[in-house]
Amino acid sequence: MRLDSRAVHAGREPRARDPLAPPIVQTSVYVFDDLEDYDAVADGRRPGHLYARNSNENVAMLEAAVADLEGAEAGLATASGMAAISAAVSTFAPRPAPVVAAADTYGSTLGLLRQDLAPLGYELRVVDTGDLEAVERALTGAALLLCETITNPLCRVTDLEAICRLGAAHGVPVLVDNTFASPLLCRPLEAGAAAVVHSATKYIGGHSDLVAGVLVGDRALVERARARVIRNGACLGPFEAWLAVRGLRTLHLRMRRHSDNALCLARHLDGRPGVRVVHHPLLENSPYFEVASRLLPHGSGGMFALDLAGGREAVQTMLRRLRLVRFAASLGGVETTVSYPDLTSHRSLPPEERLARGITPGTVRISTGLEDPEDLRRI
Ligand SMILES: Cc1ncc(COP(=O)(O)O)c(C=O)c1O
């Protein structure tokens, strides 16, 4: 099946007399008649579920669907995107080791590496993934390289093919956060990544009504990560998984409209008075245009950023004037929203580091929704 049809059907094959829509299996535990049966399910010799921290029908459906769309052997759903990232990093690097992270990585991911893992002895090597020589130097002896397909908030596109080639040459697995692109626009495993994580809170769920994460990769890796999540308890609940699967069924349609609307709005705002820069990788003047056109031939999703010349005050004025669009510190929903990285996603980074990465007091991140583009031009 092609990708669009897989978005509609992945993870489920209803049999005769099954409900067409999947039921929500809202239980913490499952019943058994005898010890032998329980033992066989616990050992994986028979299919089934024991306890909702270990597995559940709705969670398994989400895992299978995202794995299918990403072209992975297996998936693991978690309580949030951060739980998926945390499970992935600690599975690739179960004991203190050098971890290479793209300088543009989402603020909380860098926070996890700096505040939780570095004190345990992990060595964090932050690199500009646009500088392949620097990446190569950082890879020596590393346990993992972590990067994002499209970075938050400046929407720089990582050359995943080049990065994965370097990772392979140095025997370092590459973990890609594919949240901004979704598997409908980019499948990092095809470029050579070892595993992919998502904040399913964003485009996979797509309606700003759940928090969830997914890790996909080869079965052995995913099962090692699953064992960790069963122990640390960062599991996903059945209702969130059900909502995420419901969202995923329209991911192909949404990603197309998000991409079209974002590019249309970015073009509309580019060059307007007071707008210093529009960071959209598919604007012809973007330094990422070539790599984005190659890696994201069907669009780059709904995210882009603006740098307003008037700094924080200009952002405040803009927010007060907005009518259709609201300030909200998440992304990937059906409504267009704006966020302010200085106070939200990148709050945990020191101001000088934000500036060094191009996030200024005038940076506004836009998550373009599914409205009519004509209305968006008048936001
Ligand atoms: C790129 C990216 N990765 C991971 C996360 C973390 O996801 P969650 O909030 O679901 O834990 C976010 C959240 O904004 C994100 O933008």
The ligand as an SDF file (V2000), in Angstrom:
LIG
                    3D

 16 16  0  0  0  0  0  0  0  0999 V2000
   11.0320   18.7390   18.1790 C   0  0  0  0  0  0  0  0  0  0  0  0
   10.4520   18.3310   19.4880 C   0  0  0  0  0  0  0  0  0  0  0  0
   10.8400   17.1720   20.0370 N   0  0  0  0  0  0  0  0  0  0  0  0
   10.3550   16.7500   21.2160 C   0  0  0  0  0  0  0  0  0  0  0  0
    9.4430   17.5060   21.9260 C   0  0  0  0  0  0  0  0  0  0  0  0
    8.9420   17.0080   23.2560 C   0  0  0  0  0  0  0  0  0  0  0  0
    7.6820   16.4610   23.1150 O   0  0  0  0  0  0  0  0  0  0  0  0
    6.6180   16.3420   24.3090 P   0  0  0  0  0  0  0  0  0  0  0  0
    6.2090   17.7280   24.6680 O   0  0  0  0  0  0  0  0  0  0  0  0
    5.5430   15.4920   23.7090 O   0  0  0  0  0  0  0  0  0  0  0  0
    7.3220   15.6720   25.4200 O   0  0  0  0  0  0  0  0  0  0  0  0
    8.9980   18.7110   21.3940 C   0  0  0  0  0  0  0  0  0  0  0  0
    8.0360   19.5350   22.1390 C   0  0  0  0  0  0  0  0  0  0  0  0
    7.7610   20.6620   21.7840 O   0  0  0  0  0  0  0  0  0  0  0  0
    9.5210   19.1340   20.1460 C   0  0  0  0  0  0  0  0  0  0  0  0
    9.1470   20.3100   19.5880 O   0  0  0  0  0  0  0  0  0  0  0  0
  1  2  1  0
  2  3  1  0
  2 15  2  0
  3  4  2  0
  4  5  1  0
  5  6  1  0
  5 12  2  0
  6  7  1  0
  7  8  1  0
  8  9  2  0
  8 10  1  0
  8 11  1  0
 12 13  1  0
 12 15  1  0
 13 14  2  0
 15 16  1  0
M  END
$$$$
